[in-house]
Amino acid sequence: MRDLAIQYIKPVLRGKDFMLVIENLTRCEVTETSTYIYSYRMTKGIIRLPFGENGMEVQSYGIEVERQDIINGVTSNIERDSLKSISPYRHKVHNLLKMLYDNEVSPIHFIDVVGEYVDEYILDFDKEYTDIATN
């Protein structure tokens, strides 16, 4: 069974990092013995780039993928992986999030799947830096 839900959620504090979950795609996989709930979340945060004395803050989007294993109505395991800062461009991260959801990528394979995209998208921060520095 596959279920699509897009939710807009309030800020979440995780450790020292403050991130806002701005989109959540969920799907549910039911087997004879277990239920697996997958969540694909786009997060929004701020990173500081070196610029002048204090640096400059730039908006940053990331992704978190989570799987909850439920057996007999009890959560028995949670797998989670994330990347906090992928790109300053929401549309790029949204498209990547949707690709993960559509291909049913698990948190275990998350980094392997997004690695090359992230290597490319991280250069967007250089473009933001250049745009701000020249204006």
TORLO-395977 format. One line per 8 residues: number of its first residue (from 0); for each residue x, y, z of N, C-alpha, C. Coordinates in Angstrom, 1 decimal, always signed. Atoms other than C-alpha are relative to their C-alpha. Example, Ala and Ser with C-alpha at 12.3 -4.5 7.8 and 13.67 -1.06 7.14 Angstrom:
BEGIN
0) +0.9,-1.2,+0.0,+12.3,-4.5,+7.8,+0.9,+1.2,+0.0; -0.9,-1.1,+0.0,+13.7,-1.1,+7.1,-0.8,+1.1,+0.8
END
This chain:
BEGIN
0) +0.8,-1.2,+0.0,+0.0,+0.0,+0.0,+0.9,+1.2,+0.0; -0.8,-1.2,+0.1,+1.4,+3.4,-0.9,-0.9,+1.2,+0.2; +0.8,-1.1,-0.4,+0.1,+6.6,+0.6,+0.8,+1.3,-0.1; -0.7,-1.2,+0.2,+1.1,+10.1,-0.3,-0.6,+1.1,+0.9; +0.5,-1.1,-0.9,+0.8,+12.9,+2.3,+1.1,+1.1,+0.0; -0.8,-1.1,-0.1,+2.3,+16.3,+2.1,-0.4,+0.8,+1.2; +0.4,-0.7,-1.2,+2.4,+18.1,+5.4,+1.0,+1.2,+0.1; -0.9,-1.1,-0.4,+3.8,+21.5,+6.5,+0.0,+0.0,+1.5
8) -0.2,+0.2,-1.5,+5.2,+21.2,+10.0,+0.7,+1.1,+0.6; -0.7,-1.0,-0.8,+6.4,+23.5,+12.7,+1.4,-0.3,+0.2; -1.5,+0.3,-0.2,+10.1,+23.9,+13.5,+0.2,-1.1,+1.0; -0.4,+1.1,-0.9,+11.8,+21.0,+15.1,+1.5,+0.3,+0.5; -1.3,-0.2,-0.6,+14.8,+21.3,+17.4,+0.7,-1.3,+0.2; -0.7,+1.2,-0.1,+17.3,+18.5,+17.0,+1.5,+0.3,+0.4; -1.3,-0.3,-0.5,+20.4,+18.8,+19.1,+0.2,+1.5,+0.0; -0.4,-1.5,+0.0,+22.1,+22.2,+18.6,-0.6,+0.6,-1.3
16) +0.4,-0.5,+1.2,+20.7,+22.6,+15.1,-1.5,+0.2,+0.0; +1.4,-0.3,+0.2,+17.4,+24.3,+14.4,-0.4,-0.2,-1.4; +0.5,+0.2,+1.4,+15.6,+23.1,+11.3,-1.5,+0.0,+0.0; +1.4,-0.1,+0.3,+12.2,+23.6,+9.9,-0.3,-1.1,-1.0; +0.5,+1.0,+0.9,+10.5,+20.6,+8.3,-1.1,+0.7,-0.8; +0.9,-0.7,+0.9,+8.7,+22.2,+5.3,-0.8,-0.9,-0.9; +0.8,+0.9,+0.8,+7.5,+19.2,+3.4,+0.3,-1.4,+0.5; -0.2,+1.3,-0.5,+6.9,+15.6,+4.4,-0.9,-0.9,-0.9
24) +0.6,+1.1,+0.8,+6.1,+12.7,+2.0,+0.0,-1.3,+0.7; +0.0,+1.2,-0.8,+5.0,+9.5,+3.6,-0.6,-1.1,-0.9; +0.6,+1.2,+0.6,+4.3,+6.0,+2.4,+0.1,-1.2,+1.0; +0.1,+1.1,-0.9,+3.4,+2.8,+4.1,+0.1,-1.3,-0.8; -0.1,+1.4,+0.6,+4.4,-0.8,+3.2,-0.4,-1.0,+1.1; +0.5,+1.0,-0.9,+2.5,-3.6,+4.8,+0.3,-1.4,-0.4; -0.3,+1.4,+0.3,+3.7,-7.2,+5.0,-0.9,-0.8,+0.9; +0.8,+0.9,-0.9,+2.2,-10.2,+6.8,+0.4,+0.2,+1.4
32) -0.5,-0.1,-1.4,+4.3,-9.6,+9.9,+0.3,+1.5,+0.5; -0.4,-1.3,-0.4,+5.2,-5.9,+9.8,-0.6,+1.1,-0.8; +0.4,-1.2,+0.8,+4.3,-2.4,+8.7,+1.3,+0.9,+0.1; -1.1,-0.9,+0.1,+7.0,+0.0,+7.5,-0.5,+1.3,-0.5; +0.5,-1.3,+0.3,+6.3,+3.7,+7.5,+1.3,+0.8,-0.4; -1.1,-0.8,+0.6,+8.7,+5.8,+5.3,-0.4,+1.4,+0.0; +0.2,-1.5,+0.0,+9.0,+9.6,+5.7,+1.1,+0.6,-0.7; -1.0,-0.8,+0.8,+10.8,+11.8,+3.2,-0.3,+1.5,+0.3
40) +0.3,-1.4,-0.5,+11.2,+15.3,+4.7,+1.0,+1.0,-0.6; -0.8,-1.1,+0.4,+12.5,+18.5,+3.2,+0.2,+0.9,+1.2; -0.2,-0.9,-1.1,+14.1,+20.7,+5.8,+0.6,+1.3,-0.5; -0.5,-1.4,+0.3,+15.0,+24.4,+5.8,+0.8,+0.5,+1.2; -0.8,-0.6,-1.1,+17.8,+26.0,+7.8,+0.8,+1.1,-0.5; -0.9,-1.1,+0.4,+20.5,+28.7,+7.7,+1.4,-0.5,+0.2; -1.5,+0.3,-0.2,+24.2,+28.2,+7.1,+0.7,+1.4,-0.1; -0.8,-1.2,+0.0,+26.9,+30.9,+7.6,+1.2,-0.2,-1.0
48) -1.2,+0.0,+0.9,+29.3,+31.5,+4.7,+1.0,+1.1,+0.4; -1.0,-1.0,-0.4,+32.6,+33.3,+5.3,-0.2,+1.3,-1.0; +0.1,-1.3,+0.8,+32.1,+37.0,+4.1,+0.1,+1.1,+1.0; -0.3,-1.1,-0.9,+33.5,+40.0,+5.9,+0.3,-0.5,+1.4; -0.4,+0.4,-1.4,+33.9,+40.0,+9.7,-0.9,-1.1,+0.5; +0.9,+0.9,-0.6,+30.8,+38.1,+10.6,-0.6,-1.1,-0.9; +0.5,+0.9,+0.9,+30.1,+36.1,+7.6,-1.4,+0.4,-0.5; +1.3,-0.3,+0.4,+26.7,+36.0,+5.9,-0.9,-1.3,+0.1
56) +0.9,+1.1,-0.1,+23.7,+33.8,+6.4,-0.7,-0.3,-1.3; +0.7,+0.5,+1.2,+22.2,+31.8,+3.5,-1.0,-1.1,+0.3; +1.1,+1.0,-0.1,+19.0,+29.8,+3.4,+0.5,-1.3,-0.6; -0.5,+1.3,+0.5,+19.7,+26.1,+3.0,-1.1,-1.0,+0.2; +1.0,+1.1,+0.0,+17.5,+23.1,+2.2,+0.7,-1.3,+0.1; -0.6,+1.4,-0.2,+18.2,+19.5,+3.2,-1.1,-1.0,-0.1; +1.0,+1.1,+0.0,+16.5,+16.1,+3.3,+0.3,-1.0,+1.1; -0.1,+1.0,-1.0,+15.8,+13.6,+6.0,-0.9,-1.2,-0.5
64) +0.7,+1.2,+0.4,+14.7,+10.0,+5.2,-0.1,-0.9,+1.3; +0.2,+0.8,-1.2,+13.2,+7.8,+8.0,-0.9,-1.2,-0.3; +0.8,+1.2,+0.1,+11.8,+4.3,+8.2,-0.3,-0.5,+1.4; +0.4,+0.6,-1.3,+9.8,+3.1,+11.2,-0.5,-1.4,-0.2; +0.4,+1.4,+0.1,+9.4,-0.7,+11.6,-1.0,-0.2,+1.1; +1.1,+0.3,-1.0,+6.1,-1.6,+13.4,-0.4,-1.4,-0.1; +0.4,+1.4,-0.1,+5.5,-5.1,+14.6,-1.0,-0.1,+1.1; +1.0,+0.2,-1.0,+2.3,-6.0,+16.4,-0.4,+1.3,+0.7
72) +0.4,-1.3,-0.5,+1.5,-2.3,+16.8,+1.0,+0.8,+0.8; -1.1,-0.6,-0.8,+4.8,-1.5,+18.5,+1.2,+0.4,-1.0; -1.1,-0.4,+0.8,+7.6,+0.5,+16.9,+1.2,-0.8,+0.5; -1.1,+0.9,-0.5,+10.5,-2.0,+17.0,+1.4,+0.6,-0.5; -1.2,-0.5,+0.5,+13.1,+0.0,+15.0,-0.2,+1.3,-0.8; +0.0,-1.2,+0.8,+13.8,+3.4,+13.5,+1.3,+0.2,-0.7; -1.2,-0.3,+0.8,+16.3,+4.0,+10.7,-0.2,+1.4,-0.5; +0.1,-1.4,+0.5,+17.1,+7.6,+9.8,+1.3,+0.5,-0.5
80) -1.2,-0.6,+0.5,+19.6,+9.5,+7.7,-0.4,+1.3,-0.6; +0.3,-1.3,+0.5,+19.8,+13.1,+6.6,+1.2,+0.7,-0.5; -1.0,-0.9,+0.4,+21.8,+15.8,+4.9,-0.6,+1.4,+0.2; +0.5,-1.3,-0.5,+21.3,+19.3,+6.4,+0.0,+1.0,-1.1; -0.1,-1.1,+0.9,+22.5,+21.5,+3.6,+0.4,-0.6,-1.4; -0.2,+0.6,+1.3,+22.1,+20.3,+0.0,+0.1,+1.2,-1.0; +0.0,-1.2,+1.0,+21.3,+23.6,-1.9,-0.8,+1.1,+0.6; +0.9,-1.1,-0.4,+19.9,+27.1,-1.3,-1.2,+0.1,-0.9
88) +1.1,-0.1,+1.0,+17.4,+26.4,-4.1,-1.0,-1.1,+0.4; +1.0,+0.9,-0.5,+14.2,+24.8,-2.8,-0.5,-1.0,-1.1; +0.6,+0.8,+1.1,+13.0,+23.5,-6.2,+1.0,-1.2,-0.3; -0.9,+1.1,+0.2,+16.2,+21.4,-6.6,-0.1,-1.1,+1.0; +0.1,+1.0,-1.1,+15.9,+19.8,-3.2,-1.4,-0.7,-0.1; +1.3,+0.7,+0.2,+12.1,+19.2,-3.8,+0.0,-1.1,-1.0; +0.0,+1.0,+1.0,+12.8,+17.4,-7.0,+0.8,-1.2,+0.4; -0.7,+1.1,-0.5,+15.4,+15.3,-5.3,-0.8,-0.8,+1.0
96) +0.9,+0.7,-1.0,+13.0,+14.5,-2.4,-1.0,-0.8,-0.7; +1.1,+0.7,+0.7,+10.3,+13.5,-4.9,+0.6,-1.2,-0.7; -0.7,+1.2,+0.6,+12.8,+11.2,-6.7,+0.2,-1.1,+1.0; -0.2,+1.0,-1.1,+13.6,+9.5,-3.4,-1.3,-0.7,+0.3; +1.4,+0.6,-0.3,+9.9,+9.0,-2.7,-0.4,-0.9,-1.1; +0.5,+0.8,+1.1,+9.0,+7.8,-6.1,+0.8,-1.3,-0.2; -0.9,+1.3,+0.1,+11.9,+5.2,-6.1,+0.1,-0.8,+1.3; +0.1,+0.8,-1.3,+11.1,+4.1,-2.5,+1.4,-0.3,+0.6
104) -1.4,+0.2,-0.6,+14.7,+4.7,-1.3,-0.1,+0.0,+1.5; -0.1,+0.1,-1.4,+15.4,+3.6,+2.2,+1.1,+0.9,+0.6; -1.0,-0.8,-0.6,+17.4,+5.6,+4.7,+1.4,-0.7,-0.1; -1.3,+0.7,+0.0,+20.1,+2.9,+4.5,+0.7,+0.3,-1.3; -0.6,-0.3,+1.3,+20.7,+3.7,+0.8,+0.0,+1.5,-0.4; +0.2,-1.4,+0.3,+20.0,+7.4,+1.0,+1.2,+0.7,-0.5; -1.3,-0.7,+0.4,+23.6,+8.7,+0.8,+0.5,-0.5,-1.3; -0.5,+0.6,+1.3,+24.5,+6.3,-2.0,-0.8,+0.6,-1.2
112) +0.8,-0.4,+1.1,+21.6,+7.5,-4.1,+0.2,+1.5,-0.3; +0.0,-1.5,+0.2,+21.9,+11.3,-3.5,+1.4,+0.5,-0.2; -1.3,-0.5,-0.1,+25.7,+11.5,-3.4,+0.4,+0.9,-1.2; -0.4,-0.8,+1.2,+26.3,+12.7,-7.0,-0.8,+1.2,-0.2; +0.8,-1.2,+0.1,+23.4,+15.1,-6.9,+0.5,+1.1,+1.0; -0.5,-1.0,-1.0,+24.7,+16.7,-3.7,+1.4,+0.6,-0.4; -1.3,-0.5,+0.5,+28.2,+17.0,-5.2,-0.2,+1.1,-1.0; +0.4,-1.0,+1.0,+26.6,+19.0,-8.0,-0.7,+1.2,+0.7
120) +0.8,-1.1,-0.6,+24.1,+21.0,-5.9,+0.7,+0.9,+1.0; -0.8,-0.8,-1.0,+26.6,+22.1,-3.3,+0.6,+1.2,-0.6; -0.6,-1.1,+0.7,+28.1,+24.4,-5.9,-1.0,+1.2,+0.0; +1.0,-1.1,+0.0,+24.8,+26.4,-5.7,+0.4,+1.0,+1.1; -0.4,-0.9,-1.1,+26.2,+27.9,-2.4,+1.1,+1.0,-0.5; -1.0,-0.9,+0.6,+29.2,+29.3,-4.4,-0.7,+1.1,-0.8; +0.8,-1.0,+0.8,+26.7,+31.0,-6.8,-0.6,+1.0,+0.9; +0.6,-0.9,-0.9,+24.8,+32.5,-3.9,+1.0,+0.9,+0.6
128) -1.1,-0.8,-0.5,+28.1,+33.7,-2.4,+0.4,+1.1,-1.0; -0.4,-0.9,+1.1,+29.1,+35.3,-5.7,-1.0,+1.1,-0.2; +1.1,-1.0,+0.2,+25.7,+36.9,-6.2,-0.1,+1.1,+1.1; +0.1,-1.0,-1.2,+25.7,+38.5,-2.7,+1.3,+0.9,+0.0; -1.3,-0.7,-0.1,+29.4,+39.5,-2.9,+0.1,+1.1,-1.1; -0.1,-0.9,+1.1,+28.9,+41.3,-6.3,-1.1,+1.0,+0.0; +1.1,-0.9,+0.0,+25.7,+43.1,-5.4,+0.0,+0.9,+1.2
END
